[in-house]
Amino acid sequence: MAVSAQEYVDAMVAKRGYVLDYHKIMAKHDFDVLQAANGLVSAAYLDQRTLDRKTKELIFIVSLTVMRASKGHIQSHIRVALDLGVTPTEILEAIEISLPEAGIVAFQTGFDAWREVVGAEGIEPTVQAHSGGSGA
């Protein structure tokens, strides 16, 4: 029995815990390619194999950070990791792994995504300083 594009997107959300804009648009405009791409994602990431889902989410967060993915994409995986019981500190520690290999600019992308999701705040200086935004 063929599944509708709507049913497929809903099933993706149930299995992944999120859906990206491109998933929704591809479901409407090129459902066959979405299904093919999702099959690869399922085999490598969603299907239970040796690594547990928490570990896979941390790997995804780091790899997306290193690749400088969009903040929203990184945040979708941070939210799923939190839903799975990964702590904000564990997620930050994973993101910090990107520093030696990908550098501060890539790290800042993941860090900023994390900061927004968990609501992390910093310590403000008590002396006059220029603000660098979320940069170093």
DOBAVO-130533 format. One record per residue (C-alpha): x, y, z. Coordinates in steps of 0.5 Angstrom, whole numbers, padded with zeros to 4 digits, always signed. Example, Ala and Ser with C-alpha at 12.3 -4.5 7.8 and 13.67 -1.06 7.14 Angstrom:
REM residues 2
+0025-0009+0016 +0027-0002+0014 
***
This chain:
REM residues 136
+0000+0000+0000 +0003+0007-0002 +0004+0012+0003 +0002+0019+0002 +0007+0025+0003 +0003+0027+0009 +0004+0021+0012 +0011+0020+0010 +0013+0027+0013 +0009+0025+0020 +0013+0019+0020 +0019+0022+0019 +0018+0027+0025 +0016+0021+0029 +0022+0017+0028 +0027+0023+0028 +0024+0028+0033 +0024+0034+0028 +0023+0035+0021 +0027+0040+0016 +0024+0045+0011 +0027+0041+0006 +0024+0035+0008 +0017+0038+0008 +0018+0042+0001 +0021+0035-0002 +0015+0031+0000 +0011+0036-0004 +0016+0037-0010 +0020+0031-0011 +0017+0025-0006 +0021+0020-0010 +0028+0023-0008 +0026+0025-0001 +0024+0017+0000 +0031+0015-0003 +0035+0020+0001 +0031+0019+0008 +0033+0011+0006 +0040+0013+0007 +0039+0017+0013 +0035+0011+0016 +0041+0006+0015 +0046+0010+0017 +0043+0014+0023 +0036+0012+0025 +0036+0005+0025 +0038+0001+0031 +0045-0002+0030 +0051-0002+0035 +0051+0006+0037 +0046+0008+0041 +0041+0014+0039 +0045+0019+0044 +0051+0018+0041 +0049+0019+0034 +0046+0025+0036 +0052+0028+0039 +0056+0025+0033 +0051+0029+0029 +0052+0035+0033 +0059+0035+0032 +0059+0034+0025 +0054+0039+0023 +0058+0044+0027 +0065+0042+0023 +0061+0043+0017 +0058+0050+0019 +0051+0047+0018 +0045+0052+0019 +0044+0054+0026 +0037+0051+0026 +0039+0044+0023 +0044+0044+0029 +0039+0046+0034 +0034+0041+0031 +0039+0035+0033 +0041+0039+0040 +0033+0039+0042 +0033+0031+0040 +0039+0030+0044 +0036+0034+0050 +0030+0030+0049 +0034+0023+0049 +0037+0025+0056 +0043+0028+0054 +0045+0034+0059 +0047+0041+0056 +0054+0040+0059 +0055+0033+0055 +0053+0037+0049 +0057+0043+0050 +0063+0038+0051 +0062+0035+0044 +0061+0041+0041 +0068+0043+0044 +0071+0037+0040 +0070+0041+0034 +0075+0047+0036 +0082+0043+0035 +0080+0040+0028 +0075+0046+0025 +0077+0052+0029 +0074+0057+0033 +0069+0060+0027 +0066+0053+0026 +0066+0052+0034 +0062+0058+0035 +0057+0056+0030 +0055+0050+0034 +0056+0054+0041 +0051+0059+0039 +0046+0054+0037 +0047+0051+0044 +0047+0057+0047 +0040+0059+0044 +0037+0052+0046 +0039+0051+0053 +0039+0059+0055 +0046+0059+0057 +0048+0066+0059 +0055+0069+0061 +0059+0073+0066 +0059+0080+0064 +0065+0085+0065 +0065+0090+0070 +0069+0094+0066 +0068+0098+0060 +0069+0093+0054 +0067+0093+0046 +0062+0087+0045 +0064+0082+0040 +0057+0079+0039 +0058+0072+0040 +0065+0072+0037 +0071+0071+0040 
***
